[in-house]
């Protein structure tokens, strides 16, 4: 695969100060990171990453600005340590690495739930975030920082799951107990309670019942997910049109937008749209499902580089555990190549893990772009990713009036204009055509 220029923009809401909340009063989901059964890890790589980040204050008047930047979230196939943060331009106070579950918002304190120290290394939604003070910022003021991280990551092979795929949807509900509702309920973006999503769900359900001759609840989660990926492979198309919204879309909005490909109408978008659609449909079928965002690393020649930014999903398989799913499967060829549980083509390093896709607060923001990324493979050479400097302005954010105080909160918005899997597997499609 060619090393293409890739841009990332993350929308982070401003913070002025931190209001402490007693974590003992917060109920966290019972999600402990562990490798699922029948899933293999192999080909470990250890490398250092240096990210040059541009931060731009998007408010309308001068204000003291702080920001939380999630750089890693716990998972079973990779680890990360934030080694240093250094300003290149502008003032900066680095107060340290903090740990938050950004899925739990606390309205009373205008904050998110801080993860207790006893859970920081094992909790699946413990986000490792930089707490930065940028000082008093004028509108459009810029700060440039360099963040260095040390990462260890494995490739993930889920091919053995086809021989031992786990249990049924009913068993998933029984094993997860009261947390089952957390991972299957509709949310702002995963709105399967809307008419248009229900229509698609009914189509998929009837296909499953016709094929297996059983009630949905009695079907294995693995089989239902395979059918869902099959539906996506025939009904979606990977394409980022110039007029397509950069902002995140609800599943119902994605299903309201089609393009005609070879005489067939298909729903289209990039990874963020495919994953939100997958999670929505999976949850609507009773399957526990969540969403990841992160960096992906791969080889350009003999050098490991940052290829870009990506979104993928995860599902819960009874008797197996939580397994990743590459949901950007927009052709039957891709569906046949990638197994449930696979993260094999490149190295996935997540910085966001989402189970509660709520509507983002409408307040002023700090916009972040990656200017450059250097990757040093421990014991080998250096790879350099050329990143296009880019800031994406979300409609409406810049026009919002700033208040006397700025709420402490964080919202992540993935902007990924390129995805490795589409280009990688286009080769297989060309071979088939020949």
N, C-alpha and C positions, 0 to 999 in steps of 0.2 A: 504493500500500500504506500502511496506517495504521502509525504509529509506536507499536508495542506495547512494553510493559515487558519487558525481557529480563534474565535473571540468568545469571552465569557463576560457576562455582566451579572452581578448579584445585587439585588436591592436590599439594603439594610436600613432599618428605621433608626432614627437618632435616639441617643440616650443622654440624659443630663446627669443623672445620679442613680445609684443602685439602692433600692429599697429592700431590705432584708426580709425574707419570709421564712418562717419555720417549716422546714421540709417535712417534719414529722406529721404535719396536718395534711399533707398531700398524698393522695393515693396514686402510686405509679403502677402501670401494668406489670404483670409478672413475666417479664421477658428477660431471661438470662442468656447471654451469648454463649453458644456452644455449637460445635460442629454437628450437623445432622447425621443421622445414621445413613449408611450406604452412599455417602458423598465423599469423594477423595480430594486431597490437596496434594499438589505436586509442583515442581519447578519453582521453588522459592527464589525470589530476588530481593536484595537489599540495596536501597539507593537513597541518595540525598537529593532533595528538590529545593531549588531556590526560586521563589515567585516574586516578581516585581509588580507591585499593585499600585494603581492610581485610584485615589479616593477623592471624590468631588462632592462638596456640600451642596445640596439641592434646595436649601431653604430660601426664604425671601428677605431675611434680615439677619444681622450678625447674632450669633448665639454660641454658648459653650457646647461643644459637640463631643460625644463619646460614641463608640460603636462596638458592637460584638460581631466578630467574623468567625463563623464556624468553619473549621478546616478539616475536621475528621470526626467520624462517629464510629462507635464500637461495632465490630463485626467479627465473624469467625475465621476469615481468610486473610486479614491484613491488620497491621498495627502501625501506629505513627507516633512520633515524638516531635513536638515543636521545639526547635533548638534555640532560635533567636529571632528577634524582630528589630529592624534597624530603619530609622527614617533616612530618606535620601533628600527629600524636599518638604519643608513645613515642620511644624512642631509636633511632638508626639510624646505621650506618656504611656508606656506599656505597663499595665498593672498586673499582668500575668495571664495564665491560661485558666479559664473558668469552665464549668461543666453544667449544661442546661438541657432539659427536655423541652425543646421548642414546640412540642405538641400540646403542652399544658400551659394555657394562658391564665394569669391571675388578675382579673379586672380590678380588684381592690387596690393592688399595688402597681398596676400597669406594668407588669413584669411577667416573666416566664418562670417555671419551676426550676430551681437550682437542684442538681442531683446531689444527694448526700454523699459524703466521702466514702462511706462503706459500699456504695453501689457504683462508683465512678468507673471502675475497671471491668465490671461484669454486666451492667445494664445495657440493653440493646439500643436505647434511645438517649444515651449519654453523649452529647455533642461536645467536643473539645473546641472551645471558642476563645479567640483572642479578645481581651478587654482592653480597648485603646481609648485614651483621651487625646483628642486632637486640639484642645485648647479652644479659644474663641475664634470662630470661623465666620468669614464674610461670605455672602452668596457667591457661588461658583468658585470658591477657594479650593485649591488643589493640594493634596498631600501625596507623596510617593514613599512607599515603604518596601523593604525587602524582607520576606519571611523565609526562613530556612527550616526544613523538616527532614527528618530521617524516617524512611518508610520501609517496611518489610511486607511483602505481598506474595501470595500463592495464586496459581491458577486453580480453578475449581472444576472438577469433573463429576457431573451428575448422571453419567450414562448408565450406571448400575441400578438406578432407580426403576428402570423399565422392568427389571427382574423382581424387584421387591418394592412396589410403589406406595405402600402404606394403605391407610384405611379410607373410610367413607366420610361424606360431609357430616353425617350424624356423629361419627366418632370424633371429628374435629371439634364439634360443639361440646361434646362431653369432656374431651381432654383439656380444652381451654377454659371451661367453666364460665365464670362471670366475665372473663376477658374476651370471650367470643364476640360479644356485642361490640366491643371496642374496635375489633378488626373487621367487622362486617357491616357496620351501620353506614347509611348515606351521609355525605358531608357536602359542603358548599361546592367543591369541585367534582366530587364523586357522587353526583346527584342521580342515582338510579331510581329514585322515586318519581321521576318525571315521565311524561307520556312517551316521548320519543325513545328514551332508554328502555322503558318497559316493553316497547314494541320489539326492539332488538333482542332483549332477554327472552321474550316469549318465543321468538324464532329459534334461538339457540336451545332453549328448554325442549321444544318439540322435537328438534333434531336428536337430542340426547335420549329422550324417552323412546323415540322411534328406533334408535340404534340399539339401545341396551334393554329395552322392555322393562325398566324398573323406575320407581319414583326417584326424583332427583336426590332426595335425602339418602337413598341407598346406594348411590353411585360413588365410586372412589374419586377422591379429589383429583388425583393424578389424571384420570380419564377425562374428567370435566375440563381441566386446564388444557389438556391436549386438544380437545374439541374447540375450546375458546381460542387457542392459538391458531388452529386451523381456520376458524372463522375470520380472524384478523388477517391471515395470510391471503385470503381471497377478497377481502372487502376493504382493505386499507392500502394506501400508497405513500411511500416516503417521498415527500416533496416539500420544500420551503419556498413558497411563492413570495415574490417581492411585496405583495399586498396583504400577506397573511399576518394576523396580529402577532407581535412579539410577546404580548402579555399571555399569561397562562389562561387556558380556556376550561370551562366546565365540560363534562362529558356530553351533556345535551347540546352544547354549542358545537362541539366537534362533529356530532352526528347530524348537525344541521348544515354542514359544509361539505359539498362533494365536488369531485372533478371527474370528467369522463376519460377513462383510459381503455383503449381498444374496444370501444363500444359498451363498456360497463362503468356505471357510476360507482366511485369509491370515495371513502373518507380519507382525508390526507393530512399530513403534518410531519413533524419530526419527533424525536424520541420523547419529549415531554408530553406531547399529545397522545402518542401511542400508549405510554405508560399510564396516564390518567384514564384513558379509555379502558385499558386492560383491568386496572384495579377496580374501576366502577362496575364493569360487567362481572368480574370475579365475585365481588362483594354481593352484587345483586343475585348471584347464583348460590349464595350462602358460603362462599369460600373465603376464609380469612386471607386478606391481602394488604400489603403496604407498599410504599414507594421509596426508592433510594435515588439520590443524586450524587455525583462525584466526578473525580478525575479519572481518566483512563490513560494508561501508559503502555507503549508498545515499541517495537523495533523499527528503526529506519536504517537499513543496512545492518551493521553490527552495533549500533548505538541505541540505547534505550532513551526514549523521549516522551514528553507529554503530548499525546495525540489530540487531546481536547477534553470536553466535558459531556457527560452523558447522564441519562436517567434510565433506571431499570426497576423491576418489581421484585416482590417476594411473596410466597404463599406458604401456608401451613399444611404439611402433610401429616396426618395422624400416624403415630408410631415411628415417624421419621424426624420431624422437627421443621423449623423454618428454612426454606431453601430459596435461593435466588432464581429469578426467571427473566431471561432476556425477552422483553415484550415487543421490541421493534422488529416484528416478524411480518414483513409486508409482501412476501411471495411464498409459494409452496416450496421453492428450493431452500429458502432460509429455514422454513419450518422443519424440513427433513434433516438439515445439518445440525441444528442447535437443539440439544436436549434440555428438558426441565432440570434445573440445578446447575447448568453449565455457566461458568464465567471463564472461558478457556482462551479465546482468541487474543485477548490482551489482559493487562492487570487492572482490576477495578479497585479504586480507593475512594470510598464514599465520605462525603462531608455532611450529608443530610439523610435522615431516616424518618419518614413521615407516616403516621397512622391517623392523623386528624387534619384533613385538608380543609381548614376553615378559611373564611374570607379575610384577606389581609387588611389590617387597619389602614385608614386613609390619613396619613400624617407625613410630614416632610421626611426626606430620605438622604442617605449618603449613597452615591452610586459608585460602584467599584468595577474597574477593568483590569484584566491581566495584560501587562505590557510585554512581559517576557518570562520564560521559564527555562531554567537550566536543570538538567538531570544528570547526576553523577552516579553511575552504577558502581557500587563498592567493589574495588578490586579490578575495575575495568575503565573504559573511556567515558567521555562526557558527551551527552547529547543536548543540543540546543533546539528548543521549539521557538520558531518565529511566530509571535502572536500579534495580530492586528490590534492596535490600540482602539478600543471601542467603548463608548458609553451609550447605553440604551435608556432613553427617557420614557418612562411608562406614562401613558396618557393620563392627565389629571393630577399627577403627583406634584408637578411644578406649580400648578395653579392653586394649590390648597393654601389657605391662610395659616401662617404660623401662630401658635398660641403662646401664652406667657410661660408655659412649661412644655417640655418635650417628653413624650411618653417613652419609658424604657421598654423596648420590645424589639423583636427581630422577625423579619419576614424574608424568606429566600425566594428568589425568582431565577430559575435556570434559563439562560439564553444559550442554546447550543445550535449553531447553524449547520454544523457538520456532525456526522455520526460515523464511527468507524465501521459498524457492522454492515451498513448499506453498501459502502464502497468495496469492502472486503468481499462481500458475497455477490456483487455484480459480476465478478469474474466467473463464478459458477454459472450465472445466468447466460453469459456470453458463450461459455463452453457448450451449454445445452443448445443454444441457437445454431452453433456451428455443426 
